Amino acid sequence: MAKEKERIQKTVNIQNRRASYEYQFLIKYTAGIMLTGTEIKAIREGNVNLGDGFCTFLNGELYLNQVNIAKFTEGTY
């Protein structure tokens, strides 16, 4: 049971260091994102590309655009 709790609480923090080097951020936001099981596993393996990614506001919601999450090769879904 303790191992399961530890596994659930594991968080992944993704940052675009290149963007923070090339641009000045006036406002920073922290947000959650809804992902499927295979997307979570791919991100934990480090198979995500934020190089061209950016965020936009639309109708009071923040959208993440042009971010590539590679397919999880061992996923069945």
C-alpha positions, 0 to 999 in steps of 0.5 A: 500500500505504501508503494502505491501511495508513493507511486501516485504522488510522483510528480513530473515538473517540465520546464522549457529552459531555452525559453526562459533563457531567450525570453523574459517572462512577465507572468508565470502560471502553474497549471495542471494538465489532463493526460491519458495513461500512455502520455504520462508514461512517455513524459516520465521517460522524458519523451516530450518536446517543448521547443516550439511550445507556447500558451494562449488564453481562449475564453478564460482557459489556458491552452498549451500549443505545439508541444510534442509528447512522443508515443509510449512504445510499450503502450497498448491503448 
